[in-house]
Amino acid sequence: MTNSVKKGTLFVISGPSGVGKGTLVSMLREKHPEIKLSVSATTRNPRPGEINGTHYFFLTKEDFKNRIELGEFLEWAEFSGNLYGTNKNFVEKMLKDGQNIILEIEVQGALQVKNKLKDVILIFIEPPSFEELKERLIKRCTETEEEIQKRLAIVKKELEQKHEFNYVMINDNLDTALQNLKTIILREIDGIKNK
């Protein structure tokens, strides 16, 4: 008897820091827990409430760099002085087992995944405006003024790369953005199943 498990679909959800990626992914997964979330590794310090292995795998820079050398990451990027990456074997095994997976990662990492995998759906979430995004970052109170300014400089470059994605959506209303994200993902899953 042959194994008839259909390969899963990998969704990369990206966009500037503070655009609401994490909130949208959490809300989507509350309604669709069957869609799995890949846990990224990072060298940044945990924010209040973040749990190692749930939100991120928190690594030292030395450990992270060793894993880069060993080719363990599907993608990795340096962002505001910290390293972020996705474990390649973890993702490949879940896809092979028929799981649909979301990677919630920065734009630089998303484009690396696009270059390495052909069957990936990239979704770019953009803010209603640059000023609104700046306000969101300030209200989050998780970074210093200097870190916010660094992020905003990167945001401008990221917005110029949105044309590299399969879908671009604006998060100006959380409920509307959630419905748009859900529609895209479920349509892609159904479309792939029906091929």
Rosetta blueprint (number, residue, H / E / L):
1 M L
2 T L
3 N L
4 S L
5 V L
6 K L
7 K L
8 G L
9 T L
10 L E
11 F E
12 V E
13 I E
14 S E
15 G L
16 P L
17 S L
18 G L
19 V L
20 G L
21 K H
22 G H
23 T H
24 L H
25 V H
26 S H
27 M H
28 L H
29 R H
30 E H
31 K H
32 H L
33 P L
34 E L
35 I L
36 K E
37 L E
38 S L
39 V L
40 S E
41 A E
42 T E
43 T L
44 R L
45 N L
46 P L
47 R L
48 P L
49 G L
50 E L
51 I L
52 N E
53 G L
54 T L
55 H L
56 Y E
57 F E
58 F E
59 L L
60 T L
61 K H
62 E H
63 D H
64 F H
65 K H
66 N H
67 R H
68 I H
69 E H
70 L L
71 G L
72 E L
73 F E
74 L E
75 E E
76 W E
77 A E
78 E E
79 F E
80 S L
81 G L
82 N E
83 L E
84 Y E
85 G E
86 T E
87 N E
88 K H
89 N H
90 F H
91 V H
92 E H
93 K H
94 M H
95 L H
96 K H
97 D L
98 G L
99 Q L
100 N L
101 I E
102 I E
103 L E
104 E E
105 I L
106 E L
107 V H
108 Q H
109 G H
110 A H
111 L H
112 Q H
113 V H
114 K H
115 N H
116 K H
117 L L
118 K L
119 D L
120 V E
121 I E
122 L E
123 I E
124 F E
125 I E
126 E E
127 P L
128 P L
129 S L
130 F H
131 E H
132 E H
133 L H
134 K H
135 E H
136 R H
137 L H
138 I H
139 K H
140 R H
141 C L
142 T L
143 E L
144 T L
145 E H
146 E H
147 E H
148 I H
149 Q H
150 K H
151 R H
152 L H
153 A H
154 I H
155 V H
156 K H
157 K H
158 E H
159 L H
160 E L
161 Q L
162 K H
163 H H
164 E H
165 F L
166 N L
167 Y E
168 V E
169 M E
170 I E
171 N L
172 D L
173 N L
174 L H
175 D H
176 T H
177 A H
178 L H
179 Q H
180 N H
181 L H
182 K H
183 T H
184 I H
185 I H
186 L H
187 R H
188 E H
189 I H
190 D H
191 G H
192 I H
193 K H
194 N L
195 K L
